[in-house]
Amino acid sequence: MSFPKIDLTTFFLSISSAAFMGLGEEKGPDLELAKQNIDLLELMYDKTKGNRTPEEDRLIEQLLFETRMRFVEVQRKVAKT
């Protein structure tokens, strides 16, 4: 059985999903896990600069924005409890 080749878009989405999983509230957020995945997404943003398509640029910028905003939101909720 062979698996389809992973492209950059799928990789970015995978990292973002892992960050959002860390921010989930079912068992309580794991901010360390979320931050590590956001850092990984930021690393990929820097290291792939100039080698992405315009669609990949928009995607990673949107994913970074959404995961950072959600991280701050969850971090504030945790601080209040």
C-alpha positions as CSV (number, residue, x, y, z in Angstrom):
1,M,0.0,0.0,0.0
2,S,1.4,3.4,-0.9
3,F,0.4,6.7,0.6
4,P,0.0,9.8,-1.5
5,K,3.0,12.2,-1.4
6,I,2.6,15.0,1.1
7,D,2.8,18.5,-0.3
8,L,3.6,21.7,1.5
9,T,-0.1,22.7,1.9
10,T,-0.9,19.3,3.6
11,F,2.2,19.7,5.8
12,F,1.2,23.3,6.9
13,L,-2.3,22.1,7.7
14,S,-1.0,19.1,9.7
15,I,1.1,21.4,11.9
16,S,-1.8,23.8,12.3
17,S,-4.1,21.0,13.3
18,A,-1.7,19.8,15.9
19,A,-1.5,23.3,17.3
20,F,-5.3,23.5,17.5
21,M,-5.5,20.1,19.2
22,G,-3.2,21.5,21.9
23,L,-5.6,24.3,22.3
24,G,-8.6,22.0,22.6
25,E,-10.7,22.3,25.7
26,E,-12.0,18.7,26.1
27,K,-9.2,17.6,28.5
28,G,-7.9,21.1,29.1
29,P,-5.5,22.9,26.8
30,D,-1.9,21.9,26.4
31,L,-0.4,25.3,25.8
32,E,3.2,23.9,25.6
33,L,2.2,21.6,22.8
34,A,0.3,24.3,21.0
35,K,3.2,26.8,21.3
36,Q,5.6,24.2,20.0
37,N,3.5,23.6,16.9
38,I,3.0,27.4,16.4
39,D,6.8,27.7,16.6
40,L,7.2,24.9,14.1
41,L,4.8,26.7,11.7
42,E,6.8,29.9,12.1
43,L,10.0,28.0,11.4
44,M,8.5,26.6,8.2
45,Y,7.2,30.1,7.3
46,D,10.8,31.4,7.5
47,K,12.6,28.5,5.9
48,T,10.2,28.2,2.9
49,K,10.1,31.9,2.1
50,G,10.7,32.5,-1.6
51,N,9.9,28.8,-2.4
52,R,6.1,28.9,-1.9
53,T,3.3,29.5,-4.3
54,P,1.0,32.5,-3.7
55,E,-1.6,30.1,-2.5
56,E,0.8,28.5,0.0
57,D,1.8,32.0,1.1
58,R,-1.8,32.9,1.9
59,L,-2.4,29.6,3.6
60,I,0.5,29.8,6.0
61,E,-0.1,33.4,6.8
62,Q,-3.7,32.6,7.6
63,L,-2.8,29.6,9.7
64,L,-0.3,31.5,11.6
65,F,-2.8,34.3,12.3
66,E,-5.5,31.9,13.4
67,T,-3.4,29.7,15.6
68,R,-1.7,32.7,17.3
69,M,-5.1,34.4,18.0
70,R,-6.5,31.2,19.4
71,F,-3.4,30.6,21.5
72,V,-3.8,34.1,23.1
73,E,-7.5,33.6,23.6
74,V,-7.0,30.2,25.4
75,Q,-4.0,31.5,27.3
76,R,-6.1,34.4,28.7
77,K,-8.9,31.9,29.7
78,V,-6.4,29.7,31.5
79,A,-4.9,32.7,33.4
80,K,-8.3,33.7,34.7
81,T,-9.0,30.3,36.2
